[in-house]
Each structure stands twice: as C-alpha cells, then as structure tokens.
Amino acid sequence: MALLDKEIDITRNIKIIEWLKSELLTDVANLFKALINGVREEVHEVVSDTLANIILICYLLGRRLGISYNSIELKIENKIKLGLIENHDVEKYYGDLSELSRHLNSSRIKNNK
C-alpha cells in the first residue's frame, strides 16, 4: 500500500508542476497583453495583479521542484548584490536595485519584530 501512496503522490506532484507551468505561461501572456496598451491608470491594477501572480507561481513552482523559499530569496539577494557591483543599467540609470534591496531589508526588519 505504501508504494501505491508514493506513486499517487509523485503523480499528483507532476500534475501540480504542469499546472503551475501553464499558469505561469498564461500570466506572462496576460502581462504582455496588458502592456500592449501601455501602463495607464486603468491597467495599473491588472499589471500589478499579474506580476504578483507570476511571483507567487514562481515560489510555488520552486517549492514543488524541491527548492526552498529561503533558497529562492537568497538567489534574489545575490542577484541584486551582483547587479549593484556590476552597476547594471537599471541601477545606473534608475537606482532600482538599491531601492529593491532597501525594500526587501525593511520588509524583513518589520517581519522580525
């Protein structure tokens, strides 16, 4: 019986992974469709909602693939640090990486209180 339960769990996990992949593709397509019209006030909500879905799906997909949330966040932090060191264009022209780093750090400080 234990072997059957394990097979069912593996099958269920594969189905969830495939579903998450299709959701990710759907949301990326929806983002592109929304951006065709430009980021106007009326599409701002759609774009922010879609981006939130994409981020959420990426976390869940990583988890189903055996990657912890902490590992994903460490990778993000490392990519931000590398972008700051290399003075990536989004940092050089807009300061986006510094701002994102401050945001993530302030969110952690709030959560640790």
Buried (B, 14 or more C-beta within 10 A) or exposed (E): EEEEEEEEEEEEEEEBBEBBEEBBEBBBEBBEEBEEEEEEEEBEEBBEBBEEBBEBBBBBBBBBEEBEEEEBEEEEBEEBEEBBEEEBEEBEEEEBBEEBBEEBEEEEEEEEE
